[in-house]
Amino acid sequence: MDKTSYTNLAKMWELAEDRAFSHQSEDMNAVRRHAEESGSPQGTAQQAELLNLLVRLVKASSVIAVGTGSVVETLQLVRGLEGRGQLTAVDSSAQGISLIRSLFTRLDDVTQTTLRAVNAPVEVFLPRLNAGTYQFIAVCGEAGNYAAAFEQAPRLLGEHGMIVFTDVMALEGPESNGGVLNPADRSDKAVAMRTMLDEVQSDERFISTFVPVGTGMLIAIKND
């Protein structure tokens, strides 16, 4: 593609984000502002919006949200459940789990979905969960969340279950120096995401695709 094509693609991404952001409710905007003012940067509106859509698409009733203060994404997952089932949010950071618990307190009176917030390392908590009982896993946040969640995904997900990784280009966070797009970026997340892309897309247990939504999303469906 020539320079004009790349410019148009950048403008398209900006338009998509602006439209997704404009669709957010005032309540969603308030959640985003509170999280960011508390020192927890949030992902893009379009990637959170797509998570909502995917949960509805697979008709999920049991969802795991793995993140580090990823409150906007978690709220969109809850809304995607439409009052059904349960959502388990796992966050190893004290600040992140505090934000999630605050969100769940606000949601208790407006949703029938069972909400559980767990403050624990992903690699410690996920192996404790029952096998084959989840339809959807969303992974956000720090580098260590991704490999640990993917390791457990084949066991945790039921037939045709889906796992989605956000910020696959490792562009979010103060340590980012261009992420995966910059070969000189050797930050933990950039290194982890380069490996993650190869591992997931070569794993025959899953059918996957990488899409340029938000800061990169990798979507994988269990190949039963």
Secondary structure as UniProt FT lines:
FT   HELIX           3..23
FT   HELIX           26..37
FT   TURN            38..39
FT   HELIX           45..57
FT   TURN            58..59
FT   STRAND          62..66
FT   HELIX           71..81
FT   TURN            82..83
FT   STRAND          86..90
FT   HELIX           94..107
FT   TURN            108..110
FT   STRAND          114..118
FT   HELIX           122..125
FT   HELIX           126..128
FT   TURN            131..132
FT   STRAND          134..139
FT   HELIX           144..156
FT   STRAND          157..165
FT   TURN            168..169
FT   TURN            174..175
FT   HELIX           179..181
FT   TURN            183..184
FT   HELIX           188..202
FT   TURN            204..205
FT   STRAND          206..211
FT   TURN            214..215
FT   STRAND          217..222
//
